[in-house]
């Protein structure tokens, strides 16, 4: 099977964009952009997010045992890029996020009570506070199943992503 063709095919599937956040036992904040997110069950309320095993977030989510899912709004492309490890300069070119620069610096957020103090980013369409229910193998990814402990819904149009581009609802 051609991996490049596989990646192109699954990249054609439009998805919402989330930033998954967690707070370490030492009080450090961490977050990553994730489009591999889905609701899983209504009873009990479960969601899943897939995280590449070699990503630092994998280890941090497992250790923390809790996380928040911030469902980004249509106007939050910059936030998606920031937590994906980059930024887009004035000419539209992708630049790596500076290693010494805190991804949370300058952002407005609250601390979730039901998710161990993970960051709930301001301006999102919705936020889910989760406790880690299970970690399942998924090839080169871990499938983090979270039991939803609290929900916050602000409404608005979600940020969508497909074929390497952002978009919104028509």
C-alpha positions in Angstrom: 0.0 0.0 0.0 1.3 3.4 -0.9 1.6 5.5 2.3 1.6 8.8 0.4 -1.6 7.9 -1.3 -3.1 6.7 2.0 -2.2 10.0 3.6 -3.7 11.9 0.7 -7.0 9.9 0.9 -7.5 10.4 4.7 -6.5 14.0 4.4 -9.5 14.5 2.2 -11.8 13.8 5.1 -12.8 17.2 6.6 -12.6 17.3 10.4 -13.0 19.8 13.2 -9.8 21.1 14.8 -9.1 20.8 18.5 -6.4 21.7 20.9 -5.9 19.0 23.6 -4.4 20.4 26.8 -3.1 18.9 30.0 -1.5 20.1 33.2 1.4 18.1 34.6 1.8 17.2 38.3 4.5 19.9 38.5 2.0 22.5 37.2 3.3 22.8 33.7 0.9 23.4 30.8 1.0 21.4 27.6 -1.1 21.4 24.5 -1.3 20.0 21.0 -3.5 20.5 17.9 -5.5 17.3 17.1 -8.0 16.6 14.3 -8.1 12.9 15.2 -10.8 13.4 17.8 -14.3 11.9 18.0 -17.2 11.3 20.3 -17.3 7.6 21.3 -20.3 7.0 23.6 -23.2 8.9 25.2 -23.6 6.5 28.1 -21.1 6.8 29.6 -20.0 10.1 28.0 -16.7 9.2 26.2 -14.5 10.8 23.6 -11.3 9.7 22.0 -8.2 11.5 20.7 -5.4 9.8 18.9 -1.8 10.9 19.7 1.4 9.8 18.0 3.5 7.7 20.4 6.6 9.7 19.7 4.9 13.0 20.5 5.7 14.3 24.0 2.0 14.8 24.5 1.5 11.0 24.6 3.6 10.6 27.7 2.2 13.7 29.4 -1.4 12.7 28.9 -0.8 9.2 30.2 1.0 10.5 33.3 -1.5 13.3 34.0 -4.6 11.1 33.7 -6.7 14.0 32.6 -7.1 16.4 29.7 -9.3 19.1 28.1 -10.5 19.1 24.5 -10.9 22.7 23.2 -13.0 22.7 20.0 -11.6 25.6 18.0 -13.8 28.3 16.4 -13.5 29.4 12.8 -11.4 32.4 13.6 -8.8 30.4 15.6 -6.4 29.2 12.8 -3.5 30.9 14.5 -4.2 28.9 17.7 -4.3 25.7 15.7 -0.9 26.5 14.1 0.6 27.5 17.4 -0.2 24.2 19.1 0.8 22.3 15.9 4.3 23.7 16.5 4.4 26.6 14.1 3.1 29.9 12.9 2.4 31.5 9.6 4.4 34.7 8.8 3.2 37.8 7.0 4.0 36.3 3.6 2.0 33.1 4.4 5.0 30.9 5.0 5.1 28.3 7.7 7.7 28.9 10.4 8.6 26.6 13.3 7.4 27.8 16.8 10.5 29.0 18.7 11.5 26.3 21.2 12.0 28.8 24.0 8.6 30.5 23.5 5.7 29.3 25.7 2.7 28.3 23.5 0.4 29.6 26.2 2.0 33.0 26.5 -0.4 35.8 25.7 -3.5 33.5 25.5 -6.6 34.0 27.5 -7.7 30.7 29.3 -9.3 29.4 32.4 -8.4 26.3 34.4 -10.8 23.4 34.2 -11.7 22.0 37.6 -12.8 18.5 36.4 -9.6 18.0 34.3 -6.9 18.6 36.8 -6.5 22.3 35.9 -5.9 21.8 32.2 -6.2 25.0 30.1 -9.7 25.8 28.7 -8.8 28.2 25.9 -11.0 31.3 25.5 -13.1 31.8 22.4 -13.6 28.1 21.6 -16.9 26.7 20.3 -16.9 24.1 23.1 -14.7 22.5 25.7 -14.7 19.1 27.3 -13.0 18.3 30.5 -12.0 14.6 30.6 -10.5 12.0 32.9 -8.5 9.3 31.2 -10.6 6.2 31.0 -8.3 4.0 28.8 -5.3 4.1 26.6 -5.5 1.7 23.7 -2.9 0.8 21.1 -3.5 2.1 17.6 -0.5 1.4 15.4 2.0 4.2 15.8 -0.6 6.2 17.9 -2.2 5.8 21.3 -6.0 6.1 21.5 -6.8 8.1 24.6 -10.4 7.5 25.7 -11.6 10.2 28.0 -14.6 10.2 30.3 -16.2 13.6 29.9 -16.6 15.1 33.4 -17.7 18.6 32.4 -18.9 20.4 29.2 -18.8 24.1 28.2 -20.6 25.2 25.0 -20.2 28.8 23.7 -21.5 28.1 20.2 -20.4 29.6 16.9 -18.9 28.1 13.8 -16.1 25.5 14.2 -12.8 25.5 12.4 -12.5 22.8 9.8 -9.4 21.2 8.2 -9.1 19.2 5.0 -6.5 18.7 2.2 -3.9 20.8 4.2 -6.2 23.9 4.4 -8.5 25.5 6.9 -12.1 26.2 6.2 -15.5 26.7 7.8 -19.1 25.9 7.3 -20.6 27.0 4.0 
